[in-house]
Amino acid sequence: MRFTFAEEAPVVRRNPMLTLARRAFDFVVIGAVLYAAVETVVFLRGLVG
C-alpha cells in the first residue's frame, strides 16, 4: 500500500549539480555524526577503564 497525496505536486527537474552537492553534504553530515558516535564510545570507555 502506497501513501499518496490527493493533489500531487508536479515533479520539478532539479539541477544535477545541486542534487550532487546535496548528496555530498548529506554524506559529510552522516560522517560527522558517525565520527561523533565513535568519539563518544571511546570517551566513555576511557571513563570506565
C-alpha positions as CSV (number, residue, x, y, z in Angstrom):
1,M,0.0,0.0,0.0
2,R,1.5,3.3,-1.1
3,F,0.7,6.7,0.5
4,T,-0.1,9.4,-2.0
5,F,-1.3,12.9,-1.6
6,A,-4.7,13.8,-3.1
7,E,-3.1,16.7,-5.0
8,E,0.4,15.6,-6.1
9,A,2.8,18.4,-7.0
10,P,4.3,18.2,-10.4
11,V,7.8,16.7,-10.5
12,V,10.3,19.5,-10.8
13,R,13.5,18.7,-12.6
14,R,16.4,19.8,-10.4
15,N,19.9,20.9,-11.4
16,P,22.1,17.8,-11.3
17,M,24.9,19.8,-9.6
18,L,22.5,20.9,-6.8
19,T,21.5,17.2,-6.3
20,L,25.1,16.1,-6.2
21,A,26.0,18.9,-3.8
22,R,23.1,18.0,-1.5
23,R,24.2,14.3,-1.6
24,A,27.8,15.2,-0.8
25,F,26.5,17.4,2.1
26,D,24.4,14.6,3.4
27,F,27.4,12.3,3.3
28,V,29.5,14.8,5.2
29,V,26.8,15.2,7.9
30,I,26.4,11.4,8.2
31,G,30.2,11.1,8.5
32,A,30.4,13.7,11.2
33,V,27.6,12.0,13.2
34,L,29.3,8.6,12.9
35,Y,32.6,10.2,14.0
36,A,31.0,11.8,17.0
37,A,29.4,8.5,17.9
38,V,32.8,6.7,17.8
39,E,34.4,9.5,19.8
40,T,31.7,9.2,22.4
41,V,32.2,5.5,22.7
42,V,36.0,6.0,23.1
43,F,35.5,8.7,25.7
44,L,33.0,6.5,27.7
45,R,35.4,3.5,27.6
46,G,38.1,5.8,28.9
47,L,36.0,6.7,31.8
48,V,35.1,3.1,32.6
49,G,38.6,1.7,32.1
